[in-house]
């Protein structure tokens, strides 16, 4: 019993002596292995996140003071559509000539605004930089498909803007009497003041009679026009489309007006000697030299 007790006391003393030594021994990490992950840098958390890439600015999204819209009154301009964007236009030409009847009678008809008219709806889309397509439908059920491709932009070393235009009219909702056309639109911007236009255009099947009954079944026109800025957002607009070859009934298409730009909208009050807003309608001319009709255009850019 005495020996057992002495052995136990000896073990207790050894335990007390060893325990502080173990408590003071530092614990070290095992050496790194080939598969061990690298420790993160101490300052990684303080590094700023990488900035998002900056999208390239598209100059076609900016307002062009010299060419604020894609048309004059009916003839096209060389204004480019931004890629992937939409624009729309509403045209209206009232049917009563301003010279018909007395002034009192005309005033009672609100200067022709009670007489109905020819309405057009247009949608335009930029398929890529310098390229645009669209559709224009008038209330006489004529549909025009059109496309425009920029060939050359005006620059300090080149004085003209050049665009190729393709059109195709079809009556009865594009089921009858097709009139394809092709032309070149030439423009010259005068600083921020305005722009001048010359537009040679050929349009086929402009004669309503069957081709076998007529000698002239197409028309060549030389469109001319101008837009001049008279106030920061107010313009004067004028255009004409004389026929130089082929079928040329009626009078040469002429239109002029005043235009107000407001943000993405443009409001135009115009006077024309006809109702044409598609290429085939313009090629067929106005109704008469002394017939003038009041009308308007409203356009909207969706960007």
ZIUR-V699207 format. One record per run of one state. SS is the DSSP state (H for helix, E for strand, L for the rest). FROM is the first residue (numbers start at 1). TO is the last residue. If there is no record, write none. Layout:
# ZIUR-V699207
SS,FROM,TO + SS,FROM,TO
This chain:
# ZIUR-V699207
L,1,1 + H,2,24 + L,25,43 + H,44,46 + L,47,58 + H,59,61 + L,62,70 + E,71,71 + L,72,75 + E,76,76 + L,77,85 + E,86,94 + L,95,102 + H,103,108 + L,109,109 + H,110,112 + L,113,116 + E,117,128 + L,129,130 + E,131,138 + L,139,142 + E,143,152 + L,153,154 + E,155,155 + L,156,157 + E,158,158 + L,159,160 + E,161,170 + H,171,174 + L,175,175 + E,176,190 + L,191,193 + E,194,204 + L,205,210 + H,211,213 + L,214,217 + E,218,231 + L,232,233 + E,234,246 + L,247,250 + E,251,251 + L,252,252 + E,253,262 + L,263,264 + E,265,272 + L,273,278 + H,279,283 + L,284,285 + E,286,286 + L,287,292 + E,293,301 + L,302,303
